[in-house]
Amino acid sequence: MVTLILLLGGLIAFLNLGRLEDPQFTIKQAMVITVYPGASPTQVEEEVTYPIENAIQQLPYVDNIKSISTAGKSQITVEMKSIYRKDDLRGIWEEMRRKINDLTPSLPSGVYPPKIIDDFADVYGMLIAVTGDGYQYKDINDYVDFLKRELVLVDGVGKVSVQGEQEEQVFVEISRSKIVSLGISPSRISSLLVTQNQVSNAGKVKIGDEYIRINPTGEFESVEELENLLISQAGASERIYLGDVARVYRGYEEVPDNLIHYGGHRALLLGISFADGVNVVEVGERIQQRMQALEYMRPVGMDTDFIYNQPVEVDKSVHGFILNLAEAVGIVIVVLLLFMGIKSGLLIGLILLLTVLGTFIFMQQMDINLQRISLGALIIALGMLVDNAIVVTEGILIAMKRGLNKREAAAQVVSQNMWPLLGATVIAIIAFAPIGLSSDATGEFAGSLFWVLFVSLLLSWITAITLTPFFATLLFKDDAKADSSELKDSEDIYKGVIFDVFSGILGFALRWRVLTVVTMVGLLVSAVIAFGQVKQAFFPPSTTPMFLVDVWHKAGTDIRVNAEKMGIIEAHMLEQDGVEEVTTTVGQGLPRFMLTYKTEKSYPTYAQLVIRMQDGESLEAQLPKLRDYMETEHGEMFYKIKRLEIGPSTDAKIEARFSGPDPQVLRQLASEAKRVLESDPGARNIRDNWRQQTKVIRPVFNEAAARRVGISKADLDNLLLTSFSGAQIGVYRDGTDLLPIISRPPPEERLTADNLENLQIFSSTAQQFIPITQIVRKFDVVWEDPIIMRRDRKRTLTVMADHDILGSETAAKLFSRVRGEIEAIPLPVGYELEWGGEFEASTKAQKAIFGSLPVGYLIMFITTVLLFASARTAGIIWACIPLALIGVSYGLLMTGAPFGFMALLGFLSLSGMIIKNGIVLVEQVKLELEEGKAPYSALFHATLSRVRPVCMAAITTILGMIPLLFDDFFASMAVVIMFGLGFATLLTLVFVPVLYSLVFKIKPAH
């Protein structure tokens, strides 16, 4: 019955488990965006950013605050401490919102209310580009809006967002020459447009029993009606209409904030995020079906294409992981059949299958989805899952050869091994507790690793002591030859080539114990030295055949020039072999389409290409070609080619953050750091995040002269705004759309910087236009910092660099070379240097693990002591842990695999395996001694009896890891386990007996 429940229940649970690419993880960030039109970056920093930062900093939950102050805009990113989870953040964001709302009235006049975006970190797993040749943005937007309304209703969809929308505006191009000749002031036109189209209450009137609302006409019903607005002075003899002095029409904002292109065509992006706990593959299918059903509404010539389709990627990823798992299980079963015989192999294979299926049942109950980490945990556990069953099966076979019938053998083996195996299993589980039970981001991201291992390993112990002996009694037959008294105590059961060879090795090691120990210590020292040559890499890049190209134009570059130049690069890439699609975003990054994608903030000089290739091979071939093209054809641009990441994404792999009050000093320190990086041939993409200084035109206002003619600085600002960019003078209502009315001169009268002095401004005192030179002394050109970055309320300039992604060197290697020189740069009083990038991300993750690791290892050690009631025995077993580094170091060097986060997890797994094997061996020694054997004989023959189970567990684990060698994410972990366990098997079977004989003073028999 239990077998049936595990078999059928496991299959049903597996089919119903949710499927995700990565574990559900909350990015604990929010953005506060505040607009302050006309303010310089310094004014924005001091008058807006600084007070908002102070208000946010009062919250006790804050980890760090980063801000970007640019002309007219403050962008603040708030990150909360990693211990908080999704449910906690709802209340935290609400508290932050109250703090900022309380501050808002005290901000300077002219500052728009801060906009708080607490869903900034949402992941839009389906990113759809909507294009339409020959269609206006409004036409595309109408179709996108229709899709948005429909798709948000699909079961499993969280929200739908749109990016790349262009704001439609009503332009009123007023001829200066005409209004000057007619004596009409611009302020009169603005006032009429505002009042004529304003919604106001005309009241109600009681007529009989009814109370009827009064609603006068006069509001504009169409843009054409605006031209019929009467603008002549009251009582004037001739009527002058707006159309007489201006051209009125609808259009799009002249300087957009963000432009999207897909496949060389302008596009809008539709981002779809998923609800919590859903199977994204199934939701993706429902979305595809709904879009297919809505196909009849798609205008001819409009197309929808997926830039990123997470359900498809998840389906591929999960299928790949499951294939790896199936291959690993298959390899384990084949090995068992070959080395333990058909019956034993089938028995242990069946137990393994039931354990894995039983784990799926518990995963469903615990809301653990099939994703990268949980499936990785199953593969890590695979080798350990058969250990208990192998020990029990081997024990039953040996006991039967010694004369016991199968029932007696099963009962004896279970009673002897039940508690030692439980202790060893618990210790293997505790090895991962620091990760799964960590309260920070590591625990949230990798928590499923611990819980899957916890369930599967505990279940493997339960099946080993229940189902294994049950099936053994069904499959095995009593051996009639084994009833003789000679066989009961005979060691002939350990005869054979393998046992003979091992007996010779073990005998030699026990005779030359000191030499054995010295040899191991020497190997350990060499391994520690060798480990210094192992490549270090926090996480490998993603295997998805996509890459990104970040492009930064010179500070101050117009976004339209940026878009034009990006169009040239986009067209070039579309002609390349292997390129499937190219998406370009200008002005900001794409929506976060995968957990590790870092969305760039809003900068007019920034652009990004997202390029999808046919496969990994074509991607690798394209990267050097693209670099050559960018170097030769677009040398004036700063560009950075980068792969999609699996782990935490940072702005750069190497980041040196200089903090202090004076921007000039910060730039000087940055120059010195950049010189160090530029002198290293391995450093690329060297830049700083404050960019170059930009020019600013500063009209020198003559306040005394302006007062005499009734002109204020605000009048001057408004004239300049209207003459160049255009000023908003009202709102035109078109159904649900509110379109800004923008006043500006017609193209032929629009001035350039060269003829600023020709401007005329209306004087309310003189009731006529006067030259601007009467109120402006001169026009100066000065330099300013276009971007002021702050971190934790201090001005912070970050120098960034990367390793060469086309080379074999890792970022950690480059960092180790440049770190000392940069840290040697003398810092003035009040300035400090802090490291970010991969070093900071890696340090945080390792700190989270190593912070709780000592406690976990202490519990493991105490458990070992309690199992044997002996600290010396526990010490013998634990002495093998550091020696495992020998196999790990040389394995990583031989394969060229880097040591990173996944390799660290592999080492934790390895330590649990080593201790488990050691416990089983020492427990067998204890049993042999209790039977009255001489100490040396007990030690020697207990070790012999463990050869097959320990070797079988090692071989199954090592060979089961082979499929993972071809998965970039798990490759380094597989190498650590394979080579580490291979050497650890030797440690268990040779070094543990040697140490045991030394500690307990057991002398070899002569």
Secondary structure, DSSP 8 states (H G I E B T S, - for coil): -HHHHHHHHHHHHHHHS-B-SS------EEEEEEE-TT--HHHHIIIIIHHHHHHHHTSTTEEEEEEEEETTEEEEEEEE-TT--HHHHHHHHHHHHHHHHHHGGGS-TT----EEETTTT----EEEEEEETT--HHHHHHHHHHHHHHHTTSTTEEEEEEE----EEEEEEE-HHHHHHHT--HHHHHHHHHHHT------EEEETTEEEE-----S-SSHHHHTT-B-S-TT-SS--BHHHHEEEEEEE-SS-S-EEEETTEEEEEEEEEE-TT--HHHHHHHHHHHHHHTGGGS-TTEEEEEEEEHHHHHHHHHHHHHHHHHHHHHHHHHHHHHHH-HHHHHHHHHHHHHHHHHHHHHHHHTT--BSHHHHHHHHHHHHHHHHHHHHHHHHHHHHHHTT--HHHHHHHHHHHHHHHHHHHHHHHHHTTHHHHT-SSHHHHHHHHHHHHHHHHHHHHHHHHHTHHHHHHHHH----GGGGSHHHHS-SGGG-SHHHHHHHHHHHHHHHTHHHHHHHHHHHHHHHHHHHTTS-B-SS-B--SSEEEEEEE--TT--HHHHHHHHHHHHHHHHTSTTEEEEEEEESS-----STT-------TTEEEEEEEESSHHHHHHHHHHHHHHHHHH-TTSEEEEEE-BSS---S-SEEEEEE-S-HHHHHHHHHHHHHHHHTSTTEEEEEETT---EEEEEEEE-HHHHHHTT--HHHHHHHHHHHHT-EEEEEEEETTEEEEEEEE--GGG---GGGGGG-EEEETTTTEEEEGGGTEEEEEEEEE-S-EEEETTEEEEEEEEEE-TTSS--HHHHHHHHHHHHHTS---TT-EEEE-HHHHHHHHHHHHHHHHHHHHHHHHHHHHHHHHT-HHHHHHHHTHHHHTHHHHHHHHHHHT--B-HHHHHHHHHHHHHHHHHHHHHHHHHHHHHHTT--HHHHHHHHHHHHHHHHHHHHHHHHHHTGGGGG-TTTHHHHHHHHHHHHHHHHIIIIIHHHHHHHHTT-----
